[in-house]
Each structure stands twice: as structure tokens, then as C-alpha cells.
Amino acid sequence: MIMSLNKNKIFGYAALILALIGILVILLGVYKYQEYTIGFSVVGVGFIAVAWAFNALKGRI
């Protein structure tokens, strides 16, 4: 079965992957590298913000 991807599905999958990476980076900073938690959290929030922007672009491009 061939999966057809249009622009909206691609933006949706990209937003999901970026949000998951952001959450994992934040959790990695909290649990493993506690001395760098602020840096990891800033990067994780950045990933989540980009995912939010991708989600907002769905249907507009």
C-alpha cells in the first residue's frame, strides 16, 4: 500500500516529530544533565515553538 502524503500531512508529521524531539530534549536536561537544565529547556521550547509554527502553516501553503 502506497501512502500518499500531501502538504498538510507532511506539515502535521513534521510538527509531531519536532514536538516530540522538544519534549525529549527537555526531559533529557531535567533527568540526565541537571547542571545544564536551563539550556536544554530553552532548546526544547524552541523545538516546540517551531512545531507550533508548522502546525499553524497547515492548510495555508
Backbone hydrogen bonds in HBPLUS format (Angstrom, degrees):
<---DONOR---> <-ACCEPTOR-->    atom                        ^
c    i                          cat <-CA-CA->   ^        H-A-AA   ^      H-
h    n   atom  resd res      DA  || num        DHA   H-A  angle D-A-AA Bond
n    s   type  num  typ     dist DA aas  dist angle  dist       angle   num
A0010-ILE N   A0006-ASN O   3.10 MM   4  6.36 159.3  2.15 154.2 160.4     1
A0011-PHE N   A0007-LYS O   2.97 MM   4  6.21 163.8  1.99 152.9 156.9     2
A0012-GLY N   A0008-ASN O   2.92 MM   4  6.08 151.2  2.01 141.2 149.8     3
A0013-TYR N   A0009-LYS O   2.87 MM   4  6.08 165.1  1.89 153.1 156.0     4
A0014-ALA N   A0010-ILE O   2.90 MM   4  6.04 161.1  1.94 149.7 155.6     5
A0015-ALA N   A0011-PHE O   2.91 MM   4  6.01 155.7  1.97 143.4 150.1     6
A0016-LEU N   A0012-GLY O   2.98 MM   4  6.19 157.5  2.03 147.2 153.4     7
A0017-ILE N   A0013-TYR O   2.93 MM   4  6.14 165.1  1.96 152.4 156.1     8
A0018-LEU N   A0014-ALA O   2.92 MM   4  6.06 163.9  1.95 149.6 154.3     9
A0019-ALA N   A0015-ALA O   2.94 MM   4  6.05 157.1  1.99 146.4 152.8    10
A0020-LEU N   A0016-LEU O   2.98 MM   4  6.18 159.0  2.02 148.8 154.6    11
A0021-ILE N   A0017-ILE O   2.95 MM   4  6.18 157.6  2.00 149.2 155.4    12
A0022-GLY N   A0018-LEU O   2.91 MM   4  6.11 156.4  1.97 145.5 152.2    13
A0023-ILE N   A0019-ALA O   2.96 MM   4  6.22 159.9  2.00 150.6 155.2    14
A0024-LEU N   A0020-LEU O   2.91 MM   4  6.10 159.5  1.95 147.9 154.0    15
A0025-VAL N   A0021-ILE O   2.87 MM   4  6.06 152.6  1.95 149.3 156.4    16
A0026-ILE N   A0022-GLY O   3.06 MM   4  6.29 160.2  2.10 147.7 152.7    17
A0027-LEU N   A0023-ILE O   2.96 MM   4  6.19 165.7  1.99 151.3 155.3    18
A0028-LEU N   A0024-LEU O   2.83 MM   4  5.94 148.1  1.93 141.8 151.2    19
A0029-GLY N   A0025-VAL O   3.00 MM   4  6.24 155.5  2.06 146.8 152.4    20
A0030-VAL N   A0026-ILE O   2.99 MM   4  6.27 149.3  2.09 147.0 156.0    21
A0031-TYR N   A0027-LEU O   2.94 MM   4  6.01 167.1  1.96 152.0 154.8    22
A0032-LYS N   A0028-LEU O   2.93 MM   4  5.43 153.6  2.00 136.8 145.5    23
A0033-TYR N   A0028-LEU O   3.26 MM   5  6.66 160.2  2.31 150.0 155.7    24
A0036-TYR N   A0033-TYR O   3.12 MM   3  5.61 153.6  2.19 111.7 119.6    25
A0040-PHE N   A0036-TYR O   3.10 MM   4  6.33 169.8  2.11 160.5 163.5    26
A0041-SER N   A0037-THR O   2.85 MM   4  5.95 152.8  1.93 146.2 154.3    27
A0042-VAL N   A0038-ILE O   2.97 MM   4  6.19 155.9  2.03 149.5 155.2    28
A0043-VAL N   A0039-GLY O   3.08 MM   4  6.32 164.0  2.11 151.2 155.1    29
A0044-GLY N   A0040-PHE O   2.87 MM   4  6.03 157.7  1.92 146.8 153.6    30
A0045-VAL N   A0041-SER O   2.88 MM   4  6.06 158.6  1.92 149.1 154.3    31
A0046-GLY N   A0042-VAL O   2.99 MM   4  6.19 145.9  2.11 140.5 150.2    32
A0047-PHE N   A0043-VAL O   2.99 MM   4  6.36 152.6  2.07 148.8 155.4    33
A0048-ILE N   A0044-GLY O   3.02 MM   4  6.32 157.5  2.07 147.1 153.2    34
A0049-ALA N   A0045-VAL O   2.87 MM   4  6.08 148.5  1.97 143.7 152.4    35
A0050-VAL N   A0046-GLY O   3.01 MM   4  6.28 155.1  2.07 149.1 155.0    36
A0051-ALA N   A0047-PHE O   2.97 MM   4  6.23 153.9  2.04 146.1 153.8    37
A0052-TRP N   A0048-ILE O   2.91 MM   4  6.14 149.4  2.01 143.1 151.5    38
A0053-ALA N   A0049-ALA O   2.97 MM   4  6.26 151.6  2.05 143.7 151.1    39
A0054-PHE N   A0050-VAL O   2.91 MM   4  6.21 157.9  1.96 149.3 155.2    40
A0055-ASN N   A0051-ALA O   2.92 MM   4  6.13 154.1  1.99 145.5 152.7    41
A0056-ALA N   A0052-TRP O   2.93 MM   4  6.19 144.8  2.06 141.3 151.1    42
A0057-LEU N   A0053-ALA O   3.03 MM   4  6.30 133.9  2.25 141.5 153.7    43
A0057-LEU N   A0054-PHE O   3.14 MM   3  5.07 130.6  2.40  92.8 106.1    44
A0058-LYS N   A0055-ASN O   3.35 MM   3  5.48 151.9  2.44  99.1 106.8    45
A0060-ARG N   A0057-LEU O   3.00 MM   3  5.37 166.0  2.02 133.8 135.7    46
